Amino acid sequence: MSQLQSLRGMVDLLPEALQRWQAVEAVAREHFQRSGFGEIRTPLLETTDLFCRGIGAATDVVGKEMYSFQDRGDRSCTLRPEGTASVVRAALQHGLLSQGAQKLWYAGPMFRYERPQAGRQRQFHQIGVEWLGAESARSDVEVIALAWDLLARLGVGGLELELNSLGSSEDRQAYRAALVHWLEQRSEALDPDSQARLSTNPLRILDSKNKDTQALLKDAPTLADALSPESRQRFEAVQQGLTALEIPFRLNPRLVRGLDYYSHTAFEITSDRLGAQATVCGGGRYDGLIAQLGGATTPAIGWALGMERLLLVLEASAEVDPEGRAAGLVAASLPDVFIVNRGVQASAAALALARDLRGNGLVVVLDDSGSAFGKQFKRAHRRGARWALVLGDDEAERGELRLKPLQQSGEERCIRLDDREALVAILKSL
């Protein structure tokens, strides 16, 4: 019988890697709490119509990448491909917006049928924030600063903020018409994917990865040319706010977000730690989405970062700066104590000892193999424990144990087994 394997693009998170994830999530959770954002958790499975209406039927996500199926009630269901639409649906369903503006954050798995590659899987994980009811340019600045400061606090190096304005829906309609007219005259020079998008989602052509198409687009009309005076003024206010906070940015007139619900401010934060500029975080304003999903017209802004890509960037940042914050986050968590024990009496005493030490806040590994002390000491060194506590039946009969430092200099010593207060003080002393 063949061995079962996970589906392609569905990756197991093993304990060592998961420790790094949890360290990042802990920093993010504290960061959001300090800024007044409350956590929300939404179902992995939603009605397909939520994403068709929210993301846009013409997008690649809806057209090519969603995991959708009919359930036993003959309802079309989809594993969520992103977090924003679900958060908005939950806010509307539970009447949160009637209580005023909502600052929310989420974390969890998303699903898209894409070609798996480093930092991108078919089940991937995001951390994101949504500020529903936020209208001012200052709220744009605050949300961008929230992302920038989180990445800096995590120790991500080589950061760059790219900024653009998508304008109002009227601005985009005018720009879309001008762009389509310009591209139709040059459609034969476009790559096949861009030719297909010309009639469905022409703005997505702007971030085509095809080099020939990008060269052609250098002379294309820009969104900046189509912005109304009000949109220009708003975008200027966002830039002034970022400058006041000393957050550097670069204007990128070709930056568009891949989902239909975005408007006005759009941004991406990249890092050069993977050898090329890799997008770590992206987001923007989406003032039309809540109305599209059945609510009142309500302004909103948010962003999301991909955990898989972020962990790769953190590991690369740790290599550049082994003493920096990123290195501390991705470093393996090491036990304080490894209890080497063998024998009937020793095993019983070791179990009670381990329980007491854990109750005093120490991380304790209790060897349960019963193998020779030499093999247990090798395991203790491999685990990186700071101390080894040695208990054999002889020590148990005498009511003592041997205490051996593993990561620092010092002599092995004996200590009374029942003198837990002195033992804990020694183990926490270094």
Buried (B, 14 or more C-beta within 10 A) or exposed (E): EEEEEEEEBBBEEEEEEEBBBEBBBEBBBEBBEEBEBEEBEBEBBBBBEBBBBBBBEBBBBBBEBBBBEEEEEEEEBBBBBBBBBBBBBBBBEEEBBEEEBBBBBBBBBBBBBBEBEEBBBBBBBBBBBBBBBBBBBEBBBBBBBBBBBBBEBBBBBBBBBBBBBBBBEEBBEBBBEBBBEBBEEEEEEBBEBBBEBBEEBBBBBBBBEBEEBBEBBEEBBBBBEBBEEEBBEBBEBBBEBBEEEEBEBEEBBBBBBBBBBBBBBBBBBBBBBBEEBBBBBBBBBBBBBBEBBEBEEBBBBBBBBBBBBBBBBBBBBBEEEEEBBBBEBBBEEEBBBBBBBBBEBBBEBBBEBBEBBBEBEBBBBBBEEEEEBEEBBEBBEEBBBBBBBBBBBEBBEEEBBBBBBBEEEEEEEEBEBEBBEEBBEBBEEE
